[in-house]
Amino acid sequence: MTRYSIDVGGVSRERLALAHDPTELCACASAVATATAGAMAAAGSEGAGLRASLDRLRTVHARALDALAEAAAALGDRLDQSTAEARSVELLVTSSLAEAGAAVGGR
């Protein structure tokens, strides 16, 4: 089973980086778009399949980075708080599942 969790320390570091330079993610989106456009041009006319895949990659990743930039700007200082709350819920669920498992195992 795959387990996902929020990297609380990483979120705090990135929030601080974005607080100092809120356009960082937008610049990344622009760099992704530029790099993939260059790769598409280099693929030439014989690489239609590759160009289509690169175009999808560019569209998805550039838009995702733009969306993340907007979300980070909207959350602002609440990003750390949101992360801490998510971690708190994760710990509560894990604890509850452990208690339920112990109760079932003890029958």
Contacts in CASP RR format, 6 or more apart in sequence:
PFRMAT RR
TARGET T0000
AUTHOR 0000-0000-0000
METHOD contacts of the structure
MODEL  1
MTRYSIDVGGVSRERLALAHDPTELCACASAVATATAGAMAAAGSEGAGL
RASLDRLRTVHARALDALAEAAAALGDRLDQSTAEARSVELLVTSSLAEA
GAAVGGR
5 87 0 8 1.000
5 90 0 8 1.000
6 83 0 8 1.000
6 86 0 8 1.000
6 87 0 8 1.000
6 90 0 8 1.000
8 83 0 8 1.000
8 84 0 8 1.000
8 87 0 8 1.000
11 79 0 8 1.000
11 80 0 8 1.000
11 83 0 8 1.000
12 80 0 8 1.000
12 83 0 8 1.000
14 72 0 8 1.000
15 72 0 8 1.000
15 76 0 8 1.000
15 79 0 8 1.000
15 80 0 8 1.000
17 24 0 8 1.000
18 24 0 8 1.000
18 25 0 8 1.000
18 69 0 8 1.000
18 72 0 8 1.000
18 73 0 8 1.000
19 76 0 8 1.000
22 69 0 8 1.000
22 72 0 8 1.000
22 73 0 8 1.000
23 69 0 8 1.000
24 69 0 8 1.000
25 65 0 8 1.000
25 66 0 8 1.000
25 68 0 8 1.000
25 69 0 8 1.000
25 72 0 8 1.000
26 65 0 8 1.000
26 66 0 8 1.000
26 69 0 8 1.000
28 65 0 8 1.000
29 61 0 8 1.000
29 62 0 8 1.000
29 63 0 8 1.000
29 65 0 8 1.000
29 66 0 8 1.000
29 69 0 8 1.000
30 62 0 8 1.000
32 58 0 8 1.000
32 61 0 8 1.000
32 62 0 8 1.000
32 65 0 8 1.000
33 58 0 8 1.000
33 62 0 8 1.000
36 54 0 8 1.000
36 55 0 8 1.000
36 57 0 8 1.000
36 58 0 8 1.000
36 61 0 8 1.000
37 58 0 8 1.000
39 54 0 8 1.000
40 50 0 8 1.000
40 51 0 8 1.000
40 54 0 8 1.000
40 55 0 8 1.000
40 58 0 8 1.000
43 50 0 8 1.000
43 51 0 8 1.000
43 54 0 8 1.000
44 51 0 8 1.000
72 79 0 8 1.000
75 82 0 8 1.000
END
